[in-house]
Amino acid sequence: MRLIVVDGIDGSGKSTVAEWISEHYAGRGHRVRVQHHPSDRLAGRLSARFLQGGGKLMYLLSSAFYMFDVLGSVVRLPLWRRRYDTVVFVRYLLATAYLPDRLAHLAYDIFASVLPVPECLLLVDVEPENALRRIESRQHEEEMFENLPALVIVRERVLSLATTWEVLDNNGCESGSRRRLDEILERWDG
């Protein structure tokens, strides 16, 4: 089973890119699962709900339930290995960039040492202003990190954490992003 991680800041296009990856592998006959975090499982729903709040308590609760949600996916990997040829995790290790600066690198290193880290790591990168425009076009309640100052800070941390990741610049047109993604997938498939 091929495990792929697609990560990036809010509004970067992670879900869209994950669907393109799913189409790529499904077109080659793979059975594909795309697993979003936070998920629709209880821990994921609670994490997402707390993200819509404000303050330190909501932040801590969201982070804790996010961890439980990701662990729920990790423990399902042995089952998914039997059912799927390719599993795509949307948001995984780089969520540590949402932690305070002094903890982000430490948490990333800890999680990367205990959780499965695939060779196929994709950072979907976008300028914070573009991310905010995409977020504002959605029809959902704003989350605590969906504002320009937070997006600027989180993007900086994400870029500092993802030094060994493939980076997909998703600032331009869809066709350009898809073309760049195809080049990355060719390298992964090679």
N, C-alpha and C positions, 0 to 999 in steps of 0.2 A: 504494500500500500504506500502510495506517495502522500505525504503530509505537506501541505503548503500553508504558510501564514501570510495573510494580507493585513497590513496594519497602517495606521496613519492618524492624523488629527481628525476631529469631528469635521464633517463636510468635505473631506478629501476625495471621496468617491470610492471608498473601500468596498462597499456592497456592490456597486456597479462593476468594479474590476473583478471582484470575486465571481460574479455571474459570467463575465467574459471568460475567465479561467475555466469555469464549469462548462461552458459551451465548447471551449477548445478541447477539453478532455472527453466530454460526452461525444463530440464529433469523431473521436478516435476510438469509440466503443467502450470507454471507461464508465463504470458505475461511479457517480460522483455525489458526494455529500458536501454541502456548504453549511458550516456551523457558525452562526453569528454569536458574538458576546457583546453585551448581555443577551442571553437566549430567552426563549419563551418558558423555560423551566422556572420554578418558584424563585430560586436564588437570583436568576437573571431579571425576572420581573421586579423583584424587590430592589435590586441594584438600580435599575432604570428609574423606578419610582423615587428613590432617595436622591438621584441625580437632579430631579426636578425641584428639590428643596433648596435650602440655603443653609449656610453655617457649618461649623466643624462637625457637629454630630451627624448631620445628613451626609457629609463628605466621608466620614469614617464608616458609617453604615453602608453606604454605596460601595466603598472600596472592599469591605469585608464580604459583602454578598457577591461582588464581582469575582473575588478570589474563589469563593465556593462554586460559582457558576463555571468558571474555567476548569476547576478541578473536576467538576461533574463531567465535562467533556473529555478530559484526560483519562478518567477512569473508564470511559466508554470506548476508548481507542481500540482495545483488544477485540471488542465486539464488532466495531466498525471495520477493522482489518479483514474480517471474514465477509462483510457485506459490500464493501466499497473498494474500488481500485485507487481512488483519489479522494482525500478529505481536505477541504479548505477551511481553515480557521480564519474568521474575520474578527480582528482585534484579539490580541493575545498578550505577548510580552511587553509591547510598547505602551500598554496602559499604565505601566509604572511611571511614565513621563508625567502623569497627572498627579503624582505624589509631590510633596514639597521637594525643592531642589536638592537639599542635603540627603534625601532618602531615595531619589529616583535611580541613581546609578547603583547604589547598594542593593535595592530591591530587584533591579533588573539582573544583576549578577547572581543573586541568590536564586531567583526563579529560573534563570537560564541554567543553573547548575543542578536543579532538582526536577525540572519539567522537561519533557521531550522537546528538543529544539531541532527542527528539520533543516535540511540544507537549503530548502526553497523558502526564503524569507523575502517578502516584498513590501517595501515601504512605498505607499502611495503618497507622494508629496504634493502639496499645493500651498500657494501663498495664503496667509491667514485672511486677507481681504476677500479672496475668491471663495475660501471655505465659508466665511460668514455670509456671503451672498447666497450660496447654495443652502445653507442652514435656514436663512430667512425665507427662502422660497418653499420650504416644507410646511406642512400643516400639522405641527405638533407643538407641545408645550416646551418652552425653552429649558435647557439643562444648564447647570451651574457653570460649565466651561464653554458655553456657546456664546461668547462675546469676544470682541477683538483683542482686548488685553490678555485674556486667558489663552486664546488661540496662538498669539505671538509667543508667549512663554512656553506653552506646551510644544509648539513646533520646534523651538530652539532645543528643548530637551530631547525630543524625538530624534532630531538630526544628530545630536551628540551620542545617543544610545545606539543608533542603527548603523554603526560604522562598517559593519561587514554585510549589510543587507543590500539587495538589489533595490535601486530607487527608480520609481516610475514617476516622471514629472507629469502631473495631471492638470497643469494650468491651462493648457491650450484646448484645441478642438478635440472632439471625440475620436475622429479618424487618426489624428496624430498620436493620441494616447494608446489607441488600439494597436497601431503600428509598432510603437515602442514596446508594448506588452508582448506582441508576437515575437519580437527579437529576444526578449527575456525568456519566453517559453521555449524558443528554439534552443537557447543555451541550456536550459534545464533538461530538455528532452534529448539533447545531444549526447 
